[in-house]
Amino acid sequence: MKDLLFMLADLWMIFAGFCFGWKFIRRYRNYLLGLEWMIVATSGSNFLLWALLGGDEGSPLYGIAYFFDAFSRSVGITLILVMGLMRVTHRYKPSVAVDVGAFALAAVAGLFLQQFRADQLHVGPATFFVVVNVLTTAFLAYFSWRLWRIGATVQAVCAALVTIAGSVIAITYDFFPIPGDDVHRTLFYSAALATWGFQMFVYYFAYRALHEHNVAAGFEKEPSAAALSGRVR
């Protein structure tokens, strides 16, 4: 049953990442969020393949999993997430160079931090992950407030709830193992994968609500028909 829950949670996160990542790129040309969503989905795909092949800690897939994990926890679902959402909160449109630089920074952080494996507590890196999550949560609280202010109450409440859930996962990740969990932390990762999937799902619709409000207020232009041809909304 635990393995089944893990597989379902991972499949959900993979679906949310690829589906809504593509929508961010196709509809809004937001490559920061779109590519990061797809990177998270790719991480989930690698994790799923590793589990299906027996969960061997000597497998190259195991090291890749730690790289992707460090990539997103350090810069991806922190700095890149904030920069991407600022498109609808502050009409911030970074240049291609900034986009590339953000992902290059995340790759460097991932390569460096992936060496600190979860077989023991590394206080410095673990504290860093929590601190950047707290800073990101502060922005996401503001993001939820912006949704509430424009009358998108459902999106605001959902964004606040998944943000709280994500913060709980981030704090629990290194410092508070779930009692009775197995050596591979199956229960924890099931909860984490499901939460990350819901975050990507909810933030997409929250982003869409703010975008549509900005279009109605004249702050943002709706993408041209040519840009949207063939899209699935």
Buried (B, 14 or more C-beta within 10 A) or exposed (E): EEEEBBBEBBBBBBBBBBBBBBBBBBBBEBBBBBBBBBBBBBBBBBBBBBBEEEBEEEBEBBBBBBBBBBBBBBBBBBBBBBBBBBBBBEEBEBEEEEBEEBBEBBBEBBEEBBEBEBEEEBEEBBEBBBEBBEEBBEBBBEBBEBBBEBEBEEBBBBBBBBBBBBBBBBBBBBEEBEEEBEEBBBBBBBBBBBBBBBBBBBBBBBBBBBBBBBEEEEEBEEBEEEEEEEEEE
